[in-house]
Amino acid sequence: MGFADTFKALSSPLRREILNLLKKGRLSAGEISSHFEVTGATISNHLKVLREADLIVETKEKNFIYYDLNASVLEEVMVWLADLKGDHHES
């Protein structure tokens, strides 16, 4: 996926909050849902957008699906933004 998908996924405040939750460690969809006053289907859709943008990865264990941050995509965006701003210096 490209930066367009990444930025689209990051454009939603709810999706950004999901990413904030996941920076503390992996969570199931139910654990993520418990932090919001929206339907499980809404959370599922937001997780799908984040997954398609490669911002999160899912792991299936028995009857549960757990979500983790995909830090490598976030790092790519940070490097690109730093380059754009001119703060990135080569060693």
C-alpha positions in Angstrom: 0.0 0.0 0.0 1.1 3.5 -0.6 1.1 6.7 1.4 -2.3 7.7 0.1 -3.8 4.7 1.9 -1.8 5.4 5.0 -2.9 9.1 5.2 -6.5 8.1 4.5 -6.4 5.7 7.3 -4.8 8.3 9.6 -7.4 10.9 8.7 -9.9 9.4 11.1 -9.7 10.5 14.8 -11.1 7.1 15.8 -8.5 5.2 13.8 -5.7 7.3 15.3 -7.1 6.6 18.8 -7.1 2.8 17.9 -3.4 3.2 17.0 -2.8 5.0 20.3 -4.3 2.0 22.2 -2.2 -0.5 20.3 1.1 1.3 21.0 0.7 -0.2 24.6 0.5 -3.7 23.2 -1.7 -6.0 21.2 -5.4 -6.1 21.8 -8.4 -8.1 20.5 -11.2 -6.4 18.6 -13.4 -6.7 21.7 -10.8 -5.0 23.9 -10.5 -2.2 21.3 -14.3 -1.9 21.1 -14.6 -1.5 24.8 -12.9 1.9 24.6 -15.4 3.4 22.2 -19.2 4.0 22.1 -19.7 2.7 18.6 -20.9 -0.6 17.3 -18.6 -3.6 16.9 -19.2 -3.4 13.1 -17.9 0.2 13.1 -14.8 -0.9 14.9 -14.4 -3.8 12.6 -14.6 -1.5 9.6 -11.9 0.9 11.1 -9.7 -2.1 11.8 -10.1 -3.2 8.2 -9.0 0.2 6.9 -6.0 0.2 9.2 -5.1 -3.3 8.2 -5.4 -2.5 4.5 -3.1 0.5 5.0 -0.6 -1.9 6.7 -0.7 0.2 9.9 -1.7 -2.8 11.9 -1.3 -6.6 11.7 -3.6 -9.3 12.9 -2.8 -12.6 14.5 -5.4 -15.3 14.9 -5.2 -17.4 18.1 -8.0 -19.9 18.7 -11.2 -18.0 18.6 -9.6 -14.5 18.9 -8.0 -12.1 16.5 -5.4 -9.8 18.0 -4.1 -6.6 16.6 -0.6 -5.0 16.8 0.9 -1.9 15.4 3.0 -2.3 12.3 5.8 0.1 13.3 7.7 -0.3 10.0 5.0 1.6 8.0 4.8 4.3 10.7 8.6 4.6 10.5 8.5 5.0 6.7 6.0 7.9 7.1 8.1 9.5 9.8 11.2 9.4 7.6 9.3 10.8 4.6 7.8 13.6 6.7 11.2 14.4 8.2 12.7 14.5 4.7 9.9 16.8 3.5 10.5 19.1 6.4 14.2 19.0 5.9 15.0 17.7 9.4 16.4 14.4 8.2 20.2 14.5 8.1 22.3 11.8 6.6 25.1 10.4 8.8 
